[in-house]
Amino acid sequence: MSVSLKYEQMAISEKFTMLEELWQSMTHDVENSGFTPDWHLRELEQREQNIEEGTSKFSDLESAKSRLQKLL
């Protein structure tokens, strides 16, 4: 199935809503099929290991928001 959308004509709020709906649909599909990509599992394991070793870096919410706003 092919769907053509005019992304450039959509409001940012509509784009986020679409992403949320797509994510929910994909989550449902993954749960039903039992499929999780290996690279995703490896990434999660690495992040957990970094936290345990104390090598992870975290940002407070305001700093993260500021960095993201600069990307817009």
Secondary structure as GFF3:
##gff-version 3
##sequence-region A 1 72
A	DSSP	three_ten_helix	7	9	.	.	.	ID=ss1
A	DSSP	alpha_helix	12	33	.	.	.	ID=ss2
A	DSSP	alpha_helix	38	53	.	.	.	ID=ss3
A	DSSP	alpha_helix	61	71	.	.	.	ID=ss4
###
